[in-house]
Amino acid sequence: MGILAMIIVGAAAGLFATRLMGVEAGLVPTVAVGVLGAVAGGLVLRALVAVAGLMAGFVGAVLGAMLLIWLWQQYGPRR
């Protein structure tokens, strides 16, 4: 997946993941979580499942973003 496509998919995945997990975050953290999740989840999913394509990348991006949100909630700074 190209870098621009990964940013777009990551932004969508971050938005989707934050809404699924009920997290209120600004635009920049949402996109950042989504892009990082897209990288992490996309690589892991593609390594585990030999399925190429945008849908596999999007599913991996959402799962990766949800994992990062969960880790942030568990180990991030307390309010």
N, C-alpha and C positions, 0 to 999 in steps of 0.2 A: 504494500500500500504506500503510495506517495506521501510525502510529509504534509502537504496541504490536505489531502484526503484524511490523513490520520488526525489532523487538528479539527477538521469538520466533524468527523465521526466521534472523536474524543469529546468535543463540546456537546454534541447531542447525547452521548453516553453519560457524561457528567450530569447534565440536566436531568436525564431520565433516572440515573442512580440516586441523585439527591432527593428527587421527588418520591421515589420508591422507599427510601429510608427515612423520609420525613425530616430532612436536614435543611435548615434555612441558611443559605450561604449566598454570598455575592456572586457577581458574574465571573470575576477573575478566579476565585477559588474553585468555582464550579467547573470552569473550563480547564484549570490546571489539574484538578482531580481527574477529570475525564480524559485529558490527553495522557497523563501518567498511567491511568488505568488502561487506556487504549494500548499503550506500549507494553505494559506488563501483561495484561490479560490477553492481548493479541498474540504475543510471543508464546505464552504458556499454552493457550488454546491451540495454536497452530502446531506446537510441539507435541501435544497430546493427541490431537485429532488431525489426521491428514486431510483436512477439508479446506480448500482455498476459497476465497471469495469474500465479498463485502459482509454478508450476513454472519459468517464465522468471526470476522474481525469485530463487528458490532457487538455480538454476544460476548466475546472476550473482553471488549472495552467496558461494557456495562458491569460484568463480573469483577473486572479489575478495579473499576471505580468504586464499586460497592465494598470491595475488600479494603481499599485505601480509606474510605469513609469509616468503616468499622474500626480499623487500626487507629485512626485519628480520634475517634470517640473513646477508645479504650486507653490509649497511651498519650494522647495529645494534652495540651495545657488545659487545666481545669478552670472553669469560670467561677 
